[in-house]
Amino acid sequence: MTLEAVAANLGGVALVALPGLGLVELFAPLRRLPFPSRLGYSYLLGLLTLGGALFAGSHLFGVPLRRPAILAVALVPAVLGLIRRHPRVHSRSSRWQLAAVLCIAAICLGPLTSALTAPLGDWDGRMTWSPLAAYLRAEGTVDASVLQEDHWWIVHPRYPPLLPLAQVAVQETFGAGEDDQYYRALYAAFLPALLLVLYDGSRRAAGTRTAILTTSSVAVLPFLSYGAGGATSAYSDLPLAGFYGAALVLLLLERRRPSAGLAAGCMLAGAILTKNEGALLAIAALILASLRLDRRHSSWFACAAGPALAAFALLTSWRAAIPNRQDEDYFAVLSLPELLHGAFARLPVIVPEILRWTFRWSSWLGFWILFLVILIAGWRALRRPDARLLLLAGLVPAAIGWAAYAVSTRVEGLMGETWDRFLLQGMIPLAITFACALQKILAHRVDFAPPRSTYE
């Protein structure tokens, strides 16, 4: 990759991060965070702002997907954040925290370098997301005729377009040629974003040093960096894991205030616009959050649900004009009797495959064995309501996968392609649960910082 391409890739990361950094200043629970944690949330918010605004502007108002609109969408939130900048609440950063951040940065440098030096090689990135981005960019609209005319052979034409729109923004802004891949760093940057959100959630739930141990354990997992869905791919699973996990941290571990609810709702909107199962994950997150609901906090819940509903309405409106073809339509074949029958009748096939992929050393380095050992040894952590809710939330993607396998006509092949990615989607809540159990085990030996529900 040429120096020009490397510069454009890094510029694409900045194009996403800048509006997010501005928007973080508008949410009290986020602007009070230490700077590294703010970076994780800001990258996710920036993606939603950039891709979501282009989506709404193009579909609802016919705004062309060209450089002037893209730059306006990126710069306005950044400037607004500077205008509304609040006095910074200083928080102490220990040498351990600094060491953890440097360790994360060093680990993430590997997949970033790989992404910048090798062409994209994964199936979904080359067959789904990048072609969709090319169609949208060529026609300058999210309502491209190639999607709406059913005689064109398109793979997954109705997939949520948030990531392809982000690709369009980067490619268009930096004048990419047809074969240039200026979006590779865009995807690689989701790995540090996910790890920073994980660190923030683990710190809230289990203290600083446990958060460092947990985040370090997750950061080294090969699948997150090099798997089909990891940082060197152009799959949407890593962004989806970030959005879902960030929403859960804000819903389950933050004080129930409208600003926290609105920030969580933006993360849920990002999940809905990122991948098909994002809508199901958003519903699950809201159901789990409702278990914390009482009359005093109804506005908090409404603020969380509002952006998610708006994103779902926008996606539904866009899909209405697109005939579905070359896609699995699970909802057309999914009925409760068939689901229950398939889920149990296929146990002899599903369970061995799940065990095979979950404990595959080359992808997970035995992490899920360690997870089970720590969870069992520290089971008292599950007495905490937030830990139980996080565990349930982490199992939701696996449950969605199980439902798909119960009705799929090619169950074994589908599991090989997707099970690792379902584990990835639930990584943040599962890892925070791991941190809670680990803190229980080690609390009598190490002077841990006390768990906190929010930063002050």
Phi, psi and omega in degrees: 000135182286165177299325178297318180293320178298315179298319179294321178297313179292327174296327177295322176298316179295324180299326177279318187288324186300309178297328177294319178298326176291317183291329178304326181294342182270350181247112184304316182296336182268321182290343178277353183286155169303152188305315180302318179294323177299325180299319180299310180293323184293326179294319177293315177298322179296319177298315179298317181296310183295304182290320182293319179293320176295321178300306182296316182296318181289314185286318186271329188233003177070023179291126182290145179277069182234171189305317181301316180293321181296313180295323178296317179297324181283322188275325184300311178297324180296315179294318179300320178296323178293321180294318183268015184301132181260158174302133184284133173273115185281133177235142183286135176247119181282168178295333177291319177297317178298318179297321179296317180297317179296323178295315178300316180299318180295319179294318183288341178295330179297302179296329177296315179298319178298318180295328183273349185245354181227144179291157179299133184234000185274158186292304185295322179298320182276333185258339186238294191288312182292318174299319178299318177299320180295320178297314183295319180293319182299320182267349178070023181207150176285340178265056184294140182296330181295335176279325188272345179259115192284359177278352176274137179275108182232133177276125178052059185292342184255014177296143178306136192260017185300312181291316174302323178293324175296321175299316178303315182300316181291312182299317183289318182297320185257015172062045181293143172283176186299327184256003179282141181246071182280003184257003186295316179293333176305315179283321181298328182290346177289338178293306176298327177299314179297317182294324179291321175294319177299316179299316180298313180296319179293323179294319178298319188275329191221006178095164190295309187291324175295322178298321178296315179298316182294312182296321178296322179295323181282324186299330185274358184292125184300325185297323181295331181267316192235003180281172177284084187139354181269197191290334181270002178260180172241034174280165182258005185289321179295313173301319179298318177299321179294313180297313182296314181295318179297319178299318181292321177301315183286330181278324189254341184239357180254156176300144186278081179238154182305321181296322177292320177297319180293318177298317177296320178298323176296320177295321177294321176300319177299319178298317181297322183273000183264318185204158184306314183287354177301325179295319179293321178294323178295318177299314180299317180298319180291323177296315179295322178294327181296339178290344175265003191277142168215179186301325184292339188243023180296325180293325175301313182292320179298321179294327178287321183284330186302303179299326179295317178295320179297318179296319179295319179296317179297315180296319179296318179298318180293319182291337186301330183265004185247111176295137180276131177202160183048048182209151176280122179256082185295325183292336179287334182249357187269107172236157184300314179299316180293323179297312181295318179297312182294321183298323181268322181294331183264010179307317181298337178267315187291312187298310179300323179292320177299314180297320181298311184282327181293321185255020177289118188297321186295339179261322192237356176052034178076014184300319185286336170293313177300320179302312181295319180298313181294320181295319179291316181292327180253036187300338180296340177298333181285358170291339178283130180301319182294324178294319178296317180294321178295320177298315177299317180298322179292335180273348182300312178303321178296322178294321177298317178298317179300319179297319178295319180293330182294334184242357183289148177273355180220063192299315184294315179296320180295321180295320178297330181276333194237338189299316178303324183287328174293322175298318178298318182298329179263013189298314186296307179296324178293319180291327176292322174299318175304316180297320179298316179292320179297321179297322177297320182292319189264354188300326183281352181250331186237141179278085182280152170294141182295144176301144180226145181275344180198165175274141180249000000 
